[in-house]
Amino acid sequence: MGSGRTRRGMAEIGHARPAEVPAGSPFPRDAAGRDWLTVTSPLLPELADLVPLLSDVLERRWVTNHGHYARALEEALVHYLAVRGLALSTSGTVGLDLAVRALIPDGEVVTTGYSFPATWHGLLENPRWRPVFVDVDEGFGIDPEAVEAAITPRTRGILAVHAYGLPCRLARLEGIARRHDLRLVYDAAHAFGVTVGERGIGSFGDASVFSFHATKVFNTLEGGCVTTGSAATLDRLRLLRNFGFRNENEVAAFGSNGKMDEVRAVFGLLNLERVDAAIETRGALARRYRERLEELGIEEIEIGIDPARHPGVRLNHAYFPVSVRPGGRVDRDGLAAWLRDRGIHARKYFFPTVTTAPLYEGLFVPGSLPRCERASRTTLCLPLHAAMTEADCERVVDAVAGAFGARGEAKAA
Ligand SMILES: Cc1ncc(COP(=O)(O)O)c(C=O)c1O
């Protein structure tokens, strides 16, 4: 089918391409006419590879409800992620909801104050649970000492986050969960493809939740999954994502709808073939950033991830966070604005977080999460994705150098 026919078809039914969504980057070019460099860009299959699979989906007329491609993707991901069981979901957020419902029926859940709202909004919205926020360690992961100190007789679970794809202190958290008989769920939204020794990161804890959102290392446009080593938990996850139906005649749980459709599963299968190359490209760019920023030696900037501090871990280079020391020549917000003025989108991630958004006032004791607050106010993620080139990397480094007057360019106001 030619694209002309497709377009005519759209016009006939009154659905032309919306004018406000341009074909390429949604951002304008910068003053020098260069394309915007976005913080991320989705991994996408070739149209030629997509077309035969999508036409097969149409021919099968089975477009959702655990179809051929969704089952194939589940199988492929079990293998890729080196886990025993896996349930696809419509998003990471829905995956978190499924995992928590499957494992932590109610009570207090100890979690990190440094994450994305999806980590805790489900817990906050429903009075069955009460999230108890604790601080991060000297990196970005939840502090196991703080977790243990926060446990009360009402605590039922721990929800830890592998922020930026960096594994939490796995052994310490597992020890705490075992000692206190708590369920341990990991928000592994950022950690696709990370391995620790021979083990996939999704094989730790009672369950791990991955996001397959377009901004992630691996995507199905929107989507996610929950991994678990327990057959009983997998059964429960499958029930919960399908309205609680065990079969046509039996509703066995208060489930919702978390199923993945066939079109997104096709995107996932094709992206899975490209994801290792994408991780390799990201790794090369991250090394270049590190080398060039170290050469510049800007004293206000600290690089957030040092692979040398994670021996035996295959990192996925999902993000390149830098910390900008407050009180220096330029602060984090100043650097973000400076880069934006030069057509570079760097993201304040995670900002706002529990300690920095007025919405969460009263949920933690002021001053009790100092590392979390500092990280939220000082961290900036530089652009990093598989479609970037080394020249893009240089452009960012040059702009950072300019912000601090490290190469003669006027420094940011
Ligand atoms: C740490 C974390 N958890 C959960 C999510 C939610 O994932 P999704 O966008 O697939 O719902 C995100 C999304 O960016 C995230 O960063």
The ligand as a Tripos MOL2 file, in Angstrom:
@<TRIPOS>MOLECULE
LIG
   16    16     1     0     0
SMALL
NO_CHARGES

@<TRIPOS>ATOM
      1 C1         11.4090    5.5970   38.0410 C.3       1 LIG1
      2 C2         10.1740    5.5040   37.1950 C.ar      1 LIG1
      3 N1          9.1920    4.6820   37.5740 N.ar      1 LIG1
      4 C3          8.0750    4.5260   36.8420 C.ar      1 LIG1
      5 C4          7.8790    5.2300   35.6690 C.ar      1 LIG1
      6 C5          6.6040    5.0810   34.9210 C.3       1 LIG1
      7 O1          6.7440    4.3520   33.7180 O.3       1 LIG1
      8 P1          5.6920    4.5510   32.5520 P.3       1 LIG1
      9 O2          5.9590    5.8810   31.9270 O.co2     1 LIG1
     10 O3          5.9850    3.4010   31.6080 O.co2     1 LIG1
     11 O4          4.3270    4.4490   33.1200 O.co2     1 LIG1
     12 C6          8.8760    6.1070   35.2370 C.ar      1 LIG1
     13 C7          8.6840    6.8510   33.9800 C.2       1 LIG1
     14 O5          9.4910    7.5770   33.4970 O.2       1 LIG1
     15 C8         10.0560    6.2540   36.0140 C.ar      1 LIG1
     16 O6         11.0210    7.1000   35.6540 O.3       1 LIG1
@<TRIPOS>BOND
     1     1     2 1
     2     2     3 ar
     3     2    15 ar
     4     3     4 ar
     5     4     5 ar
     6     5     6 1
     7     5    12 ar
     8     6     7 1
     9     7     8 1
    10     8     9 2
    11     8    10 1
    12     8    11 1
    13    12    13 1
    14    12    15 ar
    15    13    14 2
    16    15    16 1
@<TRIPOS>SUBSTRUCTURE
     1 LIG1         1 GROUP 0 **** ****
